[in-house]
Amino acid sequence: GGGLSVKEALDSDLDGPLMVKGFVVQTGDEVRLCSALAESFPPQCGGPSLAVQGPVDAEFAEEGEVRWTETEVSLLGDVEGDVLRVGETSK
């Protein structure tokens, strides 16, 4: 997927929706877009990350209450602070 890295999105002062790429990690009700997956099992967020609000249409692996994408996905949404409010998803 194309788009800005999580770090670039966090540093950006652009207005309007941004396409941001990364790995999605969901633990319970918390969903984060992560720059990398930590090498643990189940994986955890590695590096900078954004909290995700809104739908994430992606294929997830799952272990217990943790779900994650094994490949990067691109999410389109508005970045406000460290939150990405998603409108659409592109694989």
N, C-alpha and C positions, 0 to 999 in steps of 0.2 A: 504494500500500500504506500501511497505517496502522502506527502504532507510534512508539517513541521515536527521536529522531535518534541518530546514533552518539555525539555529544558528551553527550547526555542519558544514554545508557546507560553511558558511561564515568564520568559523575559520580554515577550512581545508587547508592544503598545498599540497594535493594530486594532481598529474597530471592526465589528461584524464577526460573522462566523469564521472559525479557523478549522482547517483539516489538520488533525493531530494524530500521529502514529505512535503505536506502542503496544504493549501486552496488557490485556485486561486480567486483573485478579479480583475475584469476588470472595470475600470471607463473610459469611452470614449476610447481613443487609448492606455491608460496605462494599462498594465497587470502585476500583482505582485503575487508572490508565498509567502504566509504569514504563519507564525507559528501558528496563531490563527485568529479567526474571532471576531472582537469587537461586543459586544452585542448592536448593533444599528440597525435600519432598514432604508435603506438597510445596510447590514453589511459593515464594513470597515476592513482594515488590522489591526491585533493586533500583537504586538511583532515584532521581527526581520522579514525582508522580502527581497526578491530578485526581481528585475525587470526581466520579462520574455521576451525573444526575440525568436520568432519561434512559431510553431503551438502548440495549446493545445487542445487535443482531450478528452473532458470531458463533462459531463452533467451539465448545468448551470441553476440556478434560476435567475430570472431577475426582476428588479424594476427600471423603468425609464432608465437611461443610465448606471446603475450598474448591472453587472453580477457576479455571484459567485458560487463556488462549495459548496455544503452543506456537503460533506464528503471530507476527505483528498485524494489527488491524488499524484502519484509519477511521477516526470518528470526527464528524462535522458538528461543531457546536460553538457556543460562546464561552470564552474563558473569562472568569471573574475571580480574581485572586488565585486560589489553588483548586477551583472547581470548574469542571467542563460540563456545561449544560448541553446535552446532545439533542440534535434534531433528527439527523439521519446517520446511517452507518454505511460505509463503503468497505468492501473486502478487498 
